[in-house]
Amino acid sequence: MHIRQASRGDASRIAEIIVFNNRLNFFPIFQDESFSFGEVQVLPLANRYLNDAKLLAQTWVYDDGVVKGLCVVKGPEIEKLYVEPTFQNRGIGAKLLEHAVSALGASWLWALEKNAGALRFYARHGFIPTGERKFEEDTPEYLIKLKRQ
C-alpha cells in the first residue's frame, strides 16, 4: 500500500493538488475568478499545512515515489479527496477512499451536487445520497451528503 500519513514535506504537493483540482472541477461551476485564481493559491495553502499539525495529522497521501493524491479525514467524515489530474483514472482515488473507510472508519462526506464526476465516483464505491442538502458557503450551490452503504 502506498498510502501514508502526510508529513510537513508534503505540504507544497498537497497544496498543488488541491489548487489544481479546485480550478478544474469547481471553477466551471462557480465561475468565481477572484476565488479560484486569487484566494486559492499554492503558497498560502502549503503554509496552512506546515503550520497546522492537526490538519496534517488528518491528511493521508498516496505516495509511490511521487505524491499523487490525498484525502483528509476528520472522524467519520471524508472532508477532501483529490487526485492529481495527471494521475486520475488509475485507481488512486479508489485506494484513498477505501483506506479512509477501512483503516480510518470514515463513512460519509459532502459532495457538490453539480460535480457529476465525483458523484459517479462515489456511487461506484458504495456512497449513496442521504437526502440531506446544504448550501456551499457563500454560494447558491448545494452540497449533498453521501453515506457508505
Biotite code that builds the C-alpha atoms (Angstrom):
import biotite.structure as struc

atoms = struc.array([
    struc.Atom([0.000, 0.000, 0.000], chain_id="A", res_id=1, res_name="MET", atom_name="CA", element="C"),
    struc.Atom([1.309, 3.418, -0.931], chain_id="A", res_id=2, res_name="HIS", atom_name="CA", element="C"),
    struc.Atom([-0.911, 5.360, 1.472], chain_id="A", res_id=3, res_name="ILE", atom_name="CA", element="C"),
    struc.Atom([0.675, 7.058, 4.450], chain_id="A", res_id=4, res_name="ARG", atom_name="CA", element="C"),
    struc.Atom([0.004, 9.918, 6.793], chain_id="A", res_id=5, res_name="GLN", atom_name="CA", element="C"),
    struc.Atom([1.105, 13.241, 5.374], chain_id="A", res_id=6, res_name="ALA", atom_name="CA", element="C"),
    struc.Atom([4.230, 14.965, 6.615], chain_id="A", res_id=7, res_name="SER", atom_name="CA", element="C"),
    struc.Atom([5.401, 18.555, 6.535], chain_id="A", res_id=8, res_name="ARG", atom_name="CA", element="C"),
    struc.Atom([7.476, 17.698, 3.480], chain_id="A", res_id=9, res_name="GLY", atom_name="CA", element="C"),
    struc.Atom([4.246, 17.005, 1.586], chain_id="A", res_id=10, res_name="ASP", atom_name="CA", element="C"),
    struc.Atom([2.740, 20.455, 2.184], chain_id="A", res_id=11, res_name="ALA", atom_name="CA", element="C"),
    struc.Atom([3.554, 22.009, -1.188], chain_id="A", res_id=12, res_name="SER", atom_name="CA", element="C"),
    struc.Atom([2.481, 18.916, -3.131], chain_id="A", res_id=13, res_name="ARG", atom_name="CA", element="C"),
    struc.Atom([-0.789, 18.698, -1.192], chain_id="A", res_id=14, res_name="ILE", atom_name="CA", element="C"),
    struc.Atom([-1.442, 22.368, -1.915], chain_id="A", res_id=15, res_name="ALA", atom_name="CA", element="C"),
    struc.Atom([-0.726, 21.923, -5.635], chain_id="A", res_id=16, res_name="GLU", atom_name="CA", element="C"),
    struc.Atom([-3.154, 19.021, -5.911], chain_id="A", res_id=17, res_name="ILE", atom_name="CA", element="C"),
    struc.Atom([-5.934, 20.874, -4.072], chain_id="A", res_id=18, res_name="ILE", atom_name="CA", element="C"),
    struc.Atom([-5.470, 24.119, -6.030], chain_id="A", res_id=19, res_name="VAL", atom_name="CA", element="C"),
    struc.Atom([-5.392, 22.488, -9.458], chain_id="A", res_id=20, res_name="PHE", atom_name="CA", element="C"),
    struc.Atom([-8.381, 20.267, -8.690], chain_id="A", res_id=21, res_name="ASN", atom_name="CA", element="C"),
    struc.Atom([-10.291, 23.305, -7.456], chain_id="A", res_id=22, res_name="ASN", atom_name="CA", element="C"),
    struc.Atom([-9.638, 25.134, -10.690], chain_id="A", res_id=23, res_name="ARG", atom_name="CA", element="C"),
    struc.Atom([-10.501, 22.194, -12.927], chain_id="A", res_id=24, res_name="LEU", atom_name="CA", element="C"),
    struc.Atom([-13.571, 20.944, -11.071], chain_id="A", res_id=25, res_name="ASN", atom_name="CA", element="C"),
    struc.Atom([-15.099, 23.905, -9.275], chain_id="A", res_id=26, res_name="PHE", atom_name="CA", element="C"),
    struc.Atom([-14.286, 26.974, -11.358], chain_id="A", res_id=27, res_name="PHE", atom_name="CA", element="C"),
    struc.Atom([-16.550, 25.747, -14.210], chain_id="A", res_id=28, res_name="PRO", atom_name="CA", element="C"),
    struc.Atom([-19.429, 25.528, -11.710], chain_id="A", res_id=29, res_name="ILE", atom_name="CA", element="C"),
    struc.Atom([-18.889, 28.655, -9.631], chain_id="A", res_id=30, res_name="PHE", atom_name="CA", element="C"),
    struc.Atom([-17.242, 30.900, -12.274], chain_id="A", res_id=31, res_name="GLN", atom_name="CA", element="C"),
    struc.Atom([-15.586, 32.877, -9.491], chain_id="A", res_id=32, res_name="ASP", atom_name="CA", element="C"),
    struc.Atom([-12.249, 34.085, -10.857], chain_id="A", res_id=33, res_name="GLU", atom_name="CA", element="C"),
    struc.Atom([-11.337, 36.040, -7.744], chain_id="A", res_id=34, res_name="SER", atom_name="CA", element="C"),
    struc.Atom([-11.708, 32.921, -5.584], chain_id="A", res_id=35, res_name="PHE", atom_name="CA", element="C"),
    struc.Atom([-10.240, 30.268, -7.887], chain_id="A", res_id=36, res_name="SER", atom_name="CA", element="C"),
    struc.Atom([-7.331, 32.373, -9.141], chain_id="A", res_id=37, res_name="PHE", atom_name="CA", element="C"),
    struc.Atom([-6.941, 34.866, -6.311], chain_id="A", res_id=38, res_name="GLY", atom_name="CA", element="C"),
    struc.Atom([-7.842, 33.396, -2.933], chain_id="A", res_id=39, res_name="GLU", atom_name="CA", element="C"),
    struc.Atom([-6.919, 29.780, -3.687], chain_id="A", res_id=40, res_name="VAL", atom_name="CA", element="C"),
    struc.Atom([-3.148, 29.826, -4.055], chain_id="A", res_id=41, res_name="GLN", atom_name="CA", element="C"),
    struc.Atom([-0.497, 27.159, -3.526], chain_id="A", res_id=42, res_name="VAL", atom_name="CA", element="C"),
    struc.Atom([1.805, 29.036, -1.140], chain_id="A", res_id=43, res_name="LEU", atom_name="CA", element="C"),
    struc.Atom([-0.793, 30.101, 1.467], chain_id="A", res_id=44, res_name="PRO", atom_name="CA", element="C"),
    struc.Atom([-2.367, 26.628, 1.416], chain_id="A", res_id=45, res_name="LEU", atom_name="CA", element="C"),
    struc.Atom([1.042, 24.961, 1.783], chain_id="A", res_id=46, res_name="ALA", atom_name="CA", element="C"),
    struc.Atom([1.775, 27.247, 4.723], chain_id="A", res_id=47, res_name="ASN", atom_name="CA", element="C"),
    struc.Atom([-1.519, 26.236, 6.319], chain_id="A", res_id=48, res_name="ARG", atom_name="CA", element="C"),
    struc.Atom([-0.418, 22.593, 6.151], chain_id="A", res_id=49, res_name="TYR", atom_name="CA", element="C"),
    struc.Atom([3.020, 23.490, 7.523], chain_id="A", res_id=50, res_name="LEU", atom_name="CA", element="C"),
    struc.Atom([1.554, 25.381, 10.465], chain_id="A", res_id=51, res_name="ASN", atom_name="CA", element="C"),
    struc.Atom([-1.449, 23.215, 11.365], chain_id="A", res_id=52, res_name="ASP", atom_name="CA", element="C"),
    struc.Atom([-0.287, 19.944, 12.906], chain_id="A", res_id=53, res_name="ALA", atom_name="CA", element="C"),
    struc.Atom([-3.868, 18.766, 13.424], chain_id="A", res_id=54, res_name="LYS", atom_name="CA", element="C"),
    struc.Atom([-4.724, 19.243, 9.740], chain_id="A", res_id=55, res_name="LEU", atom_name="CA", element="C"),
    struc.Atom([-1.544, 17.471, 8.716], chain_id="A", res_id=56, res_name="LEU", atom_name="CA", element="C"),
    struc.Atom([-2.397, 14.553, 11.037], chain_id="A", res_id=57, res_name="ALA", atom_name="CA", element="C"),
    struc.Atom([-5.822, 14.231, 9.365], chain_id="A", res_id=58, res_name="GLN", atom_name="CA", element="C"),
    struc.Atom([-4.325, 14.123, 5.865], chain_id="A", res_id=59, res_name="THR", atom_name="CA", element="C"),
    struc.Atom([-3.269, 10.935, 4.106], chain_id="A", res_id=60, res_name="TRP", atom_name="CA", element="C"),
    struc.Atom([-1.363, 10.803, 0.841], chain_id="A", res_id=61, res_name="VAL", atom_name="CA", element="C"),
    struc.Atom([-0.939, 8.262, -1.920], chain_id="A", res_id=62, res_name="TYR", atom_name="CA", element="C"),
    struc.Atom([2.819, 8.186, -2.445], chain_id="A", res_id=63, res_name="ASP", atom_name="CA", element="C"),
    struc.Atom([4.585, 5.724, -4.733], chain_id="A", res_id=64, res_name="ASP", atom_name="CA", element="C"),
    struc.Atom([7.641, 7.934, -5.013], chain_id="A", res_id=65, res_name="GLY", atom_name="CA", element="C"),
    struc.Atom([5.504, 10.904, -6.051], chain_id="A", res_id=66, res_name="VAL", atom_name="CA", element="C"),
    struc.Atom([2.548, 12.179, -4.044], chain_id="A", res_id=67, res_name="VAL", atom_name="CA", element="C"),
    struc.Atom([-0.325, 11.630, -6.474], chain_id="A", res_id=68, res_name="LYS", atom_name="CA", element="C"),
    struc.Atom([-3.394, 12.077, -4.295], chain_id="A", res_id=69, res_name="GLY", atom_name="CA", element="C"),
    struc.Atom([-4.688, 12.865, -0.834], chain_id="A", res_id=70, res_name="LEU", atom_name="CA", element="C"),
    struc.Atom([-7.623, 12.546, 1.474], chain_id="A", res_id=71, res_name="CYS", atom_name="CA", element="C"),
    struc.Atom([-8.473, 14.489, 4.616], chain_id="A", res_id=72, res_name="VAL", atom_name="CA", element="C"),
    struc.Atom([-10.459, 12.500, 7.151], chain_id="A", res_id=73, res_name="VAL", atom_name="CA", element="C"),
    struc.Atom([-11.935, 14.078, 10.273], chain_id="A", res_id=74, res_name="LYS", atom_name="CA", element="C"),
    struc.Atom([-13.604, 11.425, 12.387], chain_id="A", res_id=75, res_name="GLY", atom_name="CA", element="C"),
    struc.Atom([-16.238, 9.698, 10.276], chain_id="A", res_id=76, res_name="PRO", atom_name="CA", element="C"),
    struc.Atom([-16.190, 12.428, 7.584], chain_id="A", res_id=77, res_name="GLU", atom_name="CA", element="C"),
    struc.Atom([-14.102, 12.406, 4.441], chain_id="A", res_id=78, res_name="ILE", atom_name="CA", element="C"),
    struc.Atom([-13.535, 16.128, 4.112], chain_id="A", res_id=79, res_name="GLU", atom_name="CA", element="C"),
    struc.Atom([-11.412, 16.070, 0.943], chain_id="A", res_id=80, res_name="LYS", atom_name="CA", element="C"),
    struc.Atom([-10.332, 13.507, -1.617], chain_id="A", res_id=81, res_name="LEU", atom_name="CA", element="C"),
    struc.Atom([-8.268, 14.676, -4.555], chain_id="A", res_id=82, res_name="TYR", atom_name="CA", element="C"),
    struc.Atom([-6.016, 13.015, -7.108], chain_id="A", res_id=83, res_name="VAL", atom_name="CA", element="C"),
    struc.Atom([-3.552, 14.938, -9.248], chain_id="A", res_id=84, res_name="GLU", atom_name="CA", element="C"),
    struc.Atom([-5.387, 15.341, -12.578], chain_id="A", res_id=85, res_name="PRO", atom_name="CA", element="C"),
    struc.Atom([-2.438, 13.849, -14.493], chain_id="A", res_id=86, res_name="THR", atom_name="CA", element="C"),
    struc.Atom([-2.798, 10.619, -12.493], chain_id="A", res_id=87, res_name="PHE", atom_name="CA", element="C"),
    struc.Atom([-6.587, 10.278, -12.420], chain_id="A", res_id=88, res_name="GLN", atom_name="CA", element="C"),
    struc.Atom([-8.324, 7.109, -13.672], chain_id="A", res_id=89, res_name="ASN", atom_name="CA", element="C"),
    struc.Atom([-5.575, 4.854, -12.296], chain_id="A", res_id=90, res_name="ARG", atom_name="CA", element="C"),
    struc.Atom([-7.361, 3.649, -9.158], chain_id="A", res_id=91, res_name="GLY", atom_name="CA", element="C"),
    struc.Atom([-5.616, 6.078, -6.810], chain_id="A", res_id=92, res_name="ILE", atom_name="CA", element="C"),
    struc.Atom([-8.833, 7.743, -5.667], chain_id="A", res_id=93, res_name="GLY", atom_name="CA", element="C"),
    struc.Atom([-10.417, 4.341, -5.062], chain_id="A", res_id=94, res_name="ALA", atom_name="CA", element="C"),
    struc.Atom([-7.457, 3.291, -2.905], chain_id="A", res_id=95, res_name="LYS", atom_name="CA", element="C"),
    struc.Atom([-7.582, 6.512, -0.906], chain_id="A", res_id=96, res_name="LEU", atom_name="CA", element="C"),
    struc.Atom([-11.329, 6.145, -0.420], chain_id="A", res_id=97, res_name="LEU", atom_name="CA", element="C"),
    struc.Atom([-11.025, 2.532, 0.697], chain_id="A", res_id=98, res_name="GLU", atom_name="CA", element="C"),
    struc.Atom([-8.254, 3.480, 3.127], chain_id="A", res_id=99, res_name="HIS", atom_name="CA", element="C"),
    struc.Atom([-10.447, 6.231, 4.576], chain_id="A", res_id=100, res_name="ALA", atom_name="CA", element="C"),
    struc.Atom([-13.287, 3.759, 5.101], chain_id="A", res_id=101, res_name="VAL", atom_name="CA", element="C"),
    struc.Atom([-11.393, 0.621, 6.139], chain_id="A", res_id=102, res_name="SER", atom_name="CA", element="C"),
    struc.Atom([-8.453, 1.978, 8.094], chain_id="A", res_id=103, res_name="ALA", atom_name="CA", element="C"),
    struc.Atom([-9.837, 5.276, 9.389], chain_id="A", res_id=104, res_name="LEU", atom_name="CA", element="C"),
    struc.Atom([-13.535, 4.466, 9.892], chain_id="A", res_id=105, res_name="GLY", atom_name="CA", element="C"),
    struc.Atom([-14.878, 7.171, 7.581], chain_id="A", res_id=106, res_name="ALA", atom_name="CA", element="C"),
    struc.Atom([-18.474, 6.649, 6.491], chain_id="A", res_id=107, res_name="SER", atom_name="CA", element="C"),
    struc.Atom([-19.788, 9.868, 4.930], chain_id="A", res_id=108, res_name="TRP", atom_name="CA", element="C"),
    struc.Atom([-18.929, 13.029, 3.015], chain_id="A", res_id=109, res_name="LEU", atom_name="CA", element="C"),
    struc.Atom([-20.389, 16.115, 1.367], chain_id="A", res_id=110, res_name="TRP", atom_name="CA", element="C"),
    struc.Atom([-20.140, 16.453, -2.418], chain_id="A", res_id=111, res_name="ALA", atom_name="CA", element="C"),
    struc.Atom([-21.093, 19.326, -4.670], chain_id="A", res_id=112, res_name="LEU", atom_name="CA", element="C"),
    struc.Atom([-24.413, 18.485, -6.281], chain_id="A", res_id=113, res_name="GLU", atom_name="CA", element="C"),
    struc.Atom([-23.222, 19.696, -9.707], chain_id="A", res_id=114, res_name="LYS", atom_name="CA", element="C"),
    struc.Atom([-19.966, 17.713, -9.595], chain_id="A", res_id=115, res_name="ASN", atom_name="CA", element="C"),
    struc.Atom([-21.317, 14.802, -11.633], chain_id="A", res_id=116, res_name="ALA", atom_name="CA", element="C"),
    struc.Atom([-17.932, 13.088, -11.956], chain_id="A", res_id=117, res_name="GLY", atom_name="CA", element="C"),
    struc.Atom([-17.441, 12.994, -8.198], chain_id="A", res_id=118, res_name="ALA", atom_name="CA", element="C"),
    struc.Atom([-20.983, 11.736, -7.632], chain_id="A", res_id=119, res_name="LEU", atom_name="CA", element="C"),
    struc.Atom([-20.452, 8.892, -10.129], chain_id="A", res_id=120, res_name="ARG", atom_name="CA", element="C"),
    struc.Atom([-17.127, 8.007, -8.498], chain_id="A", res_id=121, res_name="PHE", atom_name="CA", element="C"),
    struc.Atom([-18.612, 7.855, -5.009], chain_id="A", res_id=122, res_name="TYR", atom_name="CA", element="C"),
    struc.Atom([-21.641, 5.884, -6.204], chain_id="A", res_id=123, res_name="ALA", atom_name="CA", element="C"),
    struc.Atom([-19.343, 3.259, -7.760], chain_id="A", res_id=124, res_name="ARG", atom_name="CA", element="C"),
    struc.Atom([-17.773, 2.883, -4.343], chain_id="A", res_id=125, res_name="HIS", atom_name="CA", element="C"),
    struc.Atom([-20.990, 2.448, -2.392], chain_id="A", res_id=126, res_name="GLY", atom_name="CA", element="C"),
    struc.Atom([-21.747, 6.014, -1.300], chain_id="A", res_id=127, res_name="PHE", atom_name="CA", element="C"),
    struc.Atom([-25.375, 6.991, -1.731], chain_id="A", res_id=128, res_name="ILE", atom_name="CA", element="C"),
    struc.Atom([-27.228, 10.266, -1.140], chain_id="A", res_id=129, res_name="PRO", atom_name="CA", element="C"),
    struc.Atom([-28.897, 10.542, 2.269], chain_id="A", res_id=130, res_name="THR", atom_name="CA", element="C"),
    struc.Atom([-31.350, 13.201, 1.106], chain_id="A", res_id=131, res_name="GLY", atom_name="CA", element="C"),
    struc.Atom([-29.607, 15.816, 3.233], chain_id="A", res_id=132, res_name="GLU", atom_name="CA", element="C"),
    struc.Atom([-28.525, 19.004, 1.416], chain_id="A", res_id=133, res_name="ARG", atom_name="CA", element="C"),
    struc.Atom([-26.947, 22.276, 2.433], chain_id="A", res_id=134, res_name="LYS", atom_name="CA", element="C"),
    struc.Atom([-25.670, 25.364, 0.687], chain_id="A", res_id=135, res_name="PHE", atom_name="CA", element="C"),
    struc.Atom([-21.968, 25.572, -0.084], chain_id="A", res_id=136, res_name="GLU", atom_name="CA", element="C"),
    struc.Atom([-20.813, 28.520, 1.978], chain_id="A", res_id=137, res_name="GLU", atom_name="CA", element="C"),
    struc.Atom([-21.353, 31.901, 0.300], chain_id="A", res_id=138, res_name="ASP", atom_name="CA", element="C"),
    struc.Atom([-22.737, 30.362, -2.907], chain_id="A", res_id=139, res_name="THR", atom_name="CA", element="C"),
    struc.Atom([-26.125, 29.390, -4.369], chain_id="A", res_id=140, res_name="PRO", atom_name="CA", element="C"),
    struc.Atom([-24.866, 25.829, -4.951], chain_id="A", res_id=141, res_name="GLU", atom_name="CA", element="C"),
    struc.Atom([-25.815, 22.782, -2.915], chain_id="A", res_id=142, res_name="TYR", atom_name="CA", element="C"),
    struc.Atom([-23.733, 20.103, -1.286], chain_id="A", res_id=143, res_name="LEU", atom_name="CA", element="C"),
    struc.Atom([-25.339, 16.713, -0.815], chain_id="A", res_id=144, res_name="ILE", atom_name="CA", element="C"),
    struc.Atom([-24.475, 14.275, 1.916], chain_id="A", res_id=145, res_name="LYS", atom_name="CA", element="C"),
    struc.Atom([-23.359, 10.811, 0.810], chain_id="A", res_id=146, res_name="LEU", atom_name="CA", element="C"),
    struc.Atom([-23.075, 7.859, 3.141], chain_id="A", res_id=147, res_name="LYS", atom_name="CA", element="C"),
    struc.Atom([-21.417, 4.488, 2.636], chain_id="A", res_id=148, res_name="ARG", atom_name="CA", element="C"),
    struc.Atom([-23.980, 1.704, 2.328], chain_id="A", res_id=149, res_name="GLN", atom_name="CA", element="C"),
])
